[in-house]
Amino acid sequence: MKYSDLEDFIQSYSPENRHSRKETWSEESPEGRFRKFGYDEIIARDKTNLDIFWLKDKSLADLDNLPDPDILANEIIENMEASLASFKEIMVTINGNGE
């Protein structure tokens, strides 16, 4: 993740002046990512969750386009092995021996 990934959020969030924050979501603009909710809206939800239900990954909406389960499983294994290797490198850096 890099700074440019967060620029839209920072601009909309307006950390220097919360009164100038801007929502980008509306019924006319359902693709907008930034939206505020009042306490009553949040508490009225089932189980009072903060799920961002209006943001959907459209590539996952069509189940016919999902990779086969064996491909997904292999990708998960590769990611886990890469993560483990990264952690081992960290341990070597910290301890000098990886144990």
TANOR-V872559 format. One record per residue. RES is the residue in three letters. PHI is phi in whole degrees, 0 to 359 (999 if undefined). D_FIRST is the distance of its C-alpha to the first C-alpha in Angstrom with 1 decimal. Layout:
res-><RES | RES>
phi-><PHI | PHI>
d_first-><D_FIRST | D_FIRST>
//
This chain:
res-><MET | LYS | TYR | SER | ASP | LEU | GLU | ASP | PHE | ILE | GLN | SER | TYR | SER | PRO | GLU | ASN | ARG | HIS | SER | ARG | LYS | GLU | THR | TRP | SER | GLU | GLU | SER | PRO | GLU | GLY | ARG | PHE | ARG | LYS | PHE | GLY | TYR | ASP | GLU | ILE | ILE | ALA | ARG | ASP | LYS | THR | ASN | LEU | ASP | ILE | PHE | TRP | LEU | LYS | ASP | LYS | SER | LEU | ALA | ASP | LEU | ASP | ASN | LEU | PRO | ASP | PRO | ASP | ILE | LEU | ALA | ASN | GLU | ILE | ILE | GLU | ASN | MET | GLU | ALA | SER | LEU | ALA | SER | PHE | LYS | GLU | ILE | MET | VAL | THR | ILE | ASN | GLY | ASN | GLY | GLU>
phi-><999 | 231 | 308 | 299 | 292 | 253 | 303 | 300 | 297 | 300 | 296 | 289 | 290 | 49 | 299 | 281 | 207 | 296 | 283 | 255 | 295 | 237 | 278 | 251 | 267 | 201 | 296 | 281 | 231 | 292 | 275 | 297 | 264 | 246 | 210 | 252 | 229 | 277 | 305 | 299 | 295 | 291 | 291 | 282 | 290 | 300 | 64 | 44 | 266 | 248 | 303 | 269 | 288 | 275 | 265 | 235 | 278 | 298 | 291 | 265 | 291 | 262 | 295 | 290 | 264 | 288 | 294 | 298 | 304 | 293 | 292 | 299 | 298 | 296 | 296 | 297 | 298 | 300 | 295 | 292 | 294 | 295 | 296 | 299 | 298 | 296 | 295 | 297 | 298 | 298 | 297 | 297 | 295 | 287 | 262 | 85 | 219 | 80 | 243>
d_first-><0.0 | 3.8 | 7.0 | 8.3 | 6.4 | 8.4 | 11.4 | 13.6 | 13.4 | 14.3 | 17.0 | 18.4 | 18.2 | 20.1 | 19.8 | 22.7 | 25.1 | 24.7 | 27.7 | 26.0 | 23.2 | 23.1 | 22.8 | 21.7 | 23.1 | 26.9 | 29.4 | 29.7 | 25.9 | 24.8 | 21.5 | 20.4 | 17.5 | 18.7 | 21.9 | 23.9 | 26.4 | 29.6 | 30.7 | 33.4 | 31.1 | 28.9 | 32.0 | 33.7 | 31.1 | 32.1 | 31.1 | 29.4 | 25.9 | 22.8 | 21.7 | 20.0 | 22.7 | 22.6 | 19.1 | 19.8 | 18.2 | 21.1 | 20.7 | 21.7 | 24.6 | 26.8 | 27.7 | 29.6 | 26.4 | 25.0 | 25.2 | 28.1 | 27.7 | 28.3 | 25.4 | 23.1 | 24.6 | 24.2 | 20.5 | 20.2 | 22.4 | 20.4 | 17.1 | 19.2 | 20.9 | 17.9 | 16.6 | 20.2 | 20.3 | 17.3 | 19.0 | 22.2 | 20.9 | 19.8 | 23.3 | 24.9 | 23.2 | 24.3 | 27.7 | 28.5 | 29.7 | 27.2 | 29.6>
//
